[in-house]
Amino acid sequence: MTKAEIRRKANDEMEKRKLRAENEAAARQREVYSRIPQIEEIRRMLAQTATELSRMIIARKGNYKDSFERIRKNNLDGAQMIADLLRANGYPEDYLQVHYRCEECCDTGFTDRGMCECMRRLISRIASEELNRSANLPEADFAHFSLEYYRGVNIDGIDCYSLMSKNLSFCLEYARLFSERSESLLLLGKTGVGKTHLSMAVAKEVIEKGYNVIYGSVINILRSIEKEHFSKEDMGDTLASVCECDLLIFDDLGSEHHTPFYESTLYNIINTRINTGKPFIISTNLSKEELARTYNERIISRMFCCCQILPFAGRDVRQLKRING
């Protein structure tokens, strides 16, 4: 999806929000007018005085300032009468108002200062959803993460059941308490030990809370950024999306080819998110020592210093599932 297509989709969504809010207000108005006819009469009177006031201001005849003050007082009295009638009939005072999702821009997407923050977040969410659709990662949740695969397994003196129980509890709590200022995580462990499952379970929970989450393999995300960077066509802006989303989940670090562009881009993403206080979760099959040999010191330093490290251990669950059917 190109930038223009993303913007059009966001504009369409904003128009739908605005129309929905105004239609709901119109329905509430019809309801109130049928139950409390006095309110319709008062509002008709207020509309007439507003027209009268406009004519006075344009004509500027006679002592229009006194007339202005009289009409203003009548309008205030009328508005108070409406509020009193609504309350007396069990309605909140703002029942007849249009309840826009964003009161700042009235669901137009723009204020007098430019693009509204709600529009920026909508564009970012649409771009994230587009990236996530192409991520090709399995859906997962906490309910289907089975600790039975780790029971009785001991690797290099590590009680895998105990370790993975702690990791599951940690990730559950991380998702439950997630905020834009949550810490970043580095998940280390061999293939098939649950890193992707738990990180995707976190993603599912955080998305359901309304946060903007991007998840995908490191290689696919870097390829998208590279393609957009060197293309002359109007394409999406993956780099901006992964730097700005509320939570970035980088799966399978170490599977990508190592090129100067990839290494520079990877550092840029990690560094930008750390500097802006935005959390990320990185999973990798490499050990700390292998990471240090694979990546330059700048990347390693930022990851190790700013991430909570969760070691994973166990048998290859994917392989066990294939064997057991």
C-alpha positions in Angstrom: 0.0 0.0 0.0 1.4 3.4 -1.0 1.6 6.5 1.2 -1.2 8.0 -0.9 -3.4 4.9 -0.4 -2.8 4.9 3.3 -3.7 8.5 3.5 -6.9 8.0 1.5 -7.9 5.1 3.7 -7.3 7.3 6.8 -9.4 10.1 5.3 -12.2 7.6 4.5 -12.2 6.4 8.1 -12.3 9.9 9.5 -15.3 10.8 7.3 -17.1 7.6 8.5 -16.4 8.6 12.1 -17.7 12.1 11.6 -20.8 10.9 9.8 -21.5 8.3 12.4 -21.2 10.8 15.3 -23.5 13.3 13.5 -26.1 10.6 12.6 -26.1 9.4 16.2 -26.7 13.0 17.3 -29.5 13.5 14.8 -31.1 10.3 16.2 -30.9 11.6 19.8 -32.4 14.9 18.7 -35.4 13.1 17.1 -35.9 11.1 20.3 -35.8 14.2 22.5 -38.1 16.2 20.2 -40.7 13.5 20.4 -40.5 13.2 24.1 -39.9 16.9 25.0 -41.5 19.1 22.3 -40.6 22.2 24.3 -36.9 21.7 23.5 -37.6 21.7 19.8 -39.5 25.0 20.2 -36.8 26.6 22.3 -34.1 25.5 19.7 -36.2 26.9 16.9 -36.4 30.2 18.8 -32.7 30.2 19.4 -32.0 29.7 15.7 -34.3 32.7 14.8 -32.5 34.9 17.3 -29.2 33.9 15.8 -30.3 34.9 12.4 -31.6 38.2 13.8 -28.3 38.9 15.5 -26.4 38.3 12.3 -28.6 40.8 10.5 -28.0 43.4 13.2 -24.3 43.0 13.1 -24.2 43.4 9.3 -26.6 46.4 9.3 -25.1 48.1 12.4 -28.3 50.1 12.7 -29.5 51.8 15.9 -28.2 50.7 19.2 -27.3 47.2 18.0 -24.9 46.6 20.9 -27.9 46.7 23.4 -29.8 44.4 21.1 -26.8 42.1 20.9 -26.6 41.9 24.7 -30.4 41.2 25.0 -30.2 38.4 22.4 -27.1 36.9 24.0 -28.9 36.8 27.4 -32.0 35.2 25.8 -29.7 32.6 24.2 -28.1 31.8 27.5 -31.5 31.5 29.2 -32.7 29.3 26.4 -29.7 27.0 26.6 -30.2 26.7 30.4 -33.9 25.9 29.9 -32.9 23.1 27.5 -30.3 21.7 30.0 -32.9 21.8 32.8 -35.5 20.0 30.7 -33.0 17.3 29.7 -32.0 16.7 33.3 -35.6 16.7 34.5 -36.4 14.0 31.9 -33.4 11.8 32.8 -31.0 12.9 30.1 -27.4 14.3 30.5 -27.0 18.0 29.6 -24.9 17.2 26.6 -27.3 14.6 25.2 -28.1 16.8 22.1 -24.5 17.6 21.3 -22.5 15.8 18.6 -20.1 13.4 20.4 -17.1 13.2 18.2 -14.4 10.6 18.9 -11.9 13.4 18.8 -13.2 16.7 20.3 -9.9 18.4 19.2 -10.6 18.2 15.5 -14.3 17.1 15.5 -13.3 14.0 13.5 -12.0 16.0 10.5 -8.4 14.9 11.1 -7.2 18.5 11.1 -7.1 21.5 13.4 -6.0 25.1 12.8 -2.5 23.9 13.7 -2.4 21.2 11.0 -2.9 17.5 11.2 -4.5 16.3 14.4 -2.8 13.7 16.6 -5.8 11.4 16.1 -5.1 11.4 12.3 -1.4 10.8 12.8 -2.2 7.7 15.0 -4.8 6.5 12.5 -2.3 6.7 9.6 0.3 4.9 11.7 -2.2 2.2 12.7 -3.2 1.6 9.0 0.5 1.4 8.0 1.2 -1.1 10.8 -1.8 -3.3 9.9 -0.5 -3.4 6.3 2.9 -4.5 7.5 1.5 -7.0 9.9 -0.6 -8.6 7.2 2.6 -9.4 5.3 4.6 -10.6 8.3 3.6 -14.3 7.9 4.1 -15.0 11.6 1.8 -17.5 13.4 -1.0 -16.1 15.6 -0.5 -17.1 19.2 -1.9 -16.3 22.6 -1.1 -17.0 26.2 -3.9 -19.6 26.6 -2.3 -21.9 24.1 1.3 -21.7 25.5 1.8 -25.1 27.1 4.4 -25.5 29.9 4.0 -29.3 29.6 6.6 -29.3 26.8 9.2 -28.2 29.3 8.2 -30.4 32.3 11.1 -32.7 33.3 13.5 -31.1 30.8 16.9 -30.2 32.1 19.5 -28.6 29.7 23.0 -27.7 30.9 21.8 -27.7 34.5 18.8 -25.5 33.7 15.3 -26.5 34.9 13.5 -25.6 31.7 10.0 -25.9 33.3 10.9 -23.4 36.1 12.6 -21.0 33.6 9.7 -21.0 31.2 7.2 -20.7 33.9 8.9 -17.5 35.0 9.1 -16.3 31.4 5.4 -16.9 30.9 4.5 -15.0 34.1 6.8 -12.2 33.1 5.3 -11.8 29.6 1.7 -12.0 31.0 2.5 -9.2 33.4 4.3 -7.2 30.7 1.3 -7.4 28.4 -1.2 -6.6 31.2 0.7 -3.5 32.4 2.0 -2.4 28.9 2.4 1.3 28.3 4.3 3.4 25.8 7.1 3.6 28.4 7.4 -0.1 29.1 10.9 -1.6 29.0 12.4 -3.3 26.0 13.0 -7.1 25.9 15.6 -9.3 24.4 14.5 -12.9 24.1 17.5 -15.4 23.7 17.2 -19.1 23.0 17.5 -21.9 20.4 14.9 -22.5 17.7 11.4 -23.6 18.7 11.6 -22.9 22.5 8.7 -20.4 22.6 10.2 -17.0 21.9 8.0 -16.2 18.9 4.9 -17.7 20.6 5.3 -15.5 23.7 6.2 -12.4 21.8 3.2 -12.8 19.5 1.0 -13.4 22.5 2.2 -10.1 24.0 1.5 -8.5 20.6 -2.1 -9.8 20.6 -2.8 -8.6 24.1 -1.3 -5.1 23.5 -3.1 -4.7 20.2 -6.4 -5.5 22.0 -5.6 -2.7 24.5 -5.7 -0.3 21.5 -1.9 0.2 21.0 -0.3 0.3 17.7 2.0 -2.8 17.3 4.2 -3.8 14.4 5.5 -7.4 14.4 7.6 -9.2 11.8 10.9 -10.9 11.1 13.9 -8.7 11.0 14.8 -9.8 7.5 11.3 -9.0 6.1 11.1 -5.6 7.7 14.7 -4.6 6.6 13.9 -5.8 3.0 10.8 -3.6 2.9 12.8 -0.6 4.1 15.5 -1.3 1.6 13.0 -1.6 -1.3 11.3 1.7 -0.3 14.6 3.5 0.2 15.9 2.7 -3.3 12.5 2.9 -5.2 11.5 5.9 -7.2 7.8 4.9 -6.8 5.4 6.2 -4.1 5.6 3.4 -1.6 4.8 3.0 2.1 7.2 4.3 4.8 8.1 1.2 6.8 11.0 2.9 8.5 8.8 5.6 9.9 6.2 3.1 11.0 8.7 0.8 12.9 10.3 3.8 14.5 7.0 5.4 15.6 4.7 2.5 16.6 3.9 1.9 20.3 5.5 -1.5 20.3 7.9 -3.1 17.8 8.4 -6.8 17.8 11.5 -7.9 15.8 11.5 -11.7 15.3 14.5 -13.8 14.4 17.3 -11.4 14.7 20.4 -12.9 13.1 18.6 -14.5 10.2 19.2 -11.5 7.9 22.1 -11.0 5.5 24.7 -8.6 6.9 25.1 -5.6 4.6 26.1 -2.0 5.5 22.6 -0.8 4.7 20.9 -3.4 6.9 23.3 -2.9 9.8 22.9 0.9 9.6 19.1 0.6 9.4 19.0 -1.8 12.3 21.0 0.6 14.5 18.9 3.5 13.4 15.7 1.7 14.4 17.0 0.5 17.8 18.6 3.8 18.6 15.6 5.9 17.6 13.2 3.9 19.7 15.5 4.0 22.7 16.0 7.8 22.4 12.2 8.3 22.1 11.5 5.9 24.9 9.5 3.5 22.8 9.7 -0.2 23.7 10.6 -3.1 21.4 10.9 -6.8 21.8 13.7 -8.7 19.9 13.9 -12.4 19.7 17.0 -14.3 18.4 18.4 -17.8 18.2 21.8 -16.4 18.9 23.5 -16.4 22.3 25.0 -13.2 23.7 28.4 -14.3 22.6 27.2 -15.0 19.0 25.4 -11.7 18.9 28.6 -9.9 19.9 30.5 -11.6 17.1 27.8 -10.9 14.6 26.9 -7.2 15.1 29.0 -4.1 15.6 29.6 -2.7 19.0 27.1 0.1 18.7 24.2 -2.2 18.1 25.2 -4.7 20.8 25.8 -1.9 23.3 22.4 -0.4 22.8 20.6 -3.8 23.0 22.4 -5.1 26.0 22.3 -1.9 28.0 18.6 -1.0 27.3 16.9 -4.4 27.2 15.7 -6.8 29.9 17.2 -10.1 28.8 15.0 -13.2 29.0 16.8 -16.5 28.4 14.7 -19.3 26.9 15.6 -23.0 27.0 13.9 -26.3 26.2 13.4 -28.8 23.5 12.2 -27.7 20.0 8.5 -27.5 20.6 7.7 -27.1 16.9 9.5 -30.3 16.1 7.7 -32.1 19.0 4.3 -30.9 17.7 5.2 -32.2 14.2 6.2 -35.6 15.7 3.2 -35.9 17.9 0.8 -34.6 15.3 
